[in-house]
Amino acid sequence: MEISKGKILYKRYVNIIAEIDKQGRIKPLYLRWDNQELYQIDKIIEVRQAVSKVGGNGLLYVVRIQNQNRRLFYEINRWFIESYTP
């Protein structure tokens, strides 16, 4: 959890539908929200190892979903985003 400009940032685990190629590279395709809504990942902008602002680290995917960039982390077989709602 991080506090920035009066807002609290949380680690929010999410469901991801992904493709894994023959070389073991993971490509997230869709994010499924808690209410079962499915959001297509329109573009992967960047992939690198990184530390999250809310704790934890892993493979960071900067992705575009519905014209918004989001930081999506793959951390020890789980996916999370940095979110203002827990």
HELIX and SHEET records of a PDB file:
SHEET    1   A 4 GLU A   2  SER A   4  0                                        
SHEET    2   A 4 LYS A   7  ILE A  20 -1                                        
SHEET    3   A 4 ILE A  26  ARG A  32 -1                                        
SHEET    4   A 4 LEU A  38  GLN A  40 -1                                        
SHEET    1   B 6 GLU A   2  SER A   4  0                                        
SHEET    2   B 6 LYS A   7  ILE A  20 -1                                        
SHEET    3   B 6 ARG A  78  SER A  83 -1                                        
SHEET    4   B 6 GLN A  68  GLU A  75 -1                                        
SHEET    5   B 6 ASN A  57  ILE A  65 -1                                        
SHEET    6   B 6 LYS A  43  VAL A  51 -1                                        
END                                                                             
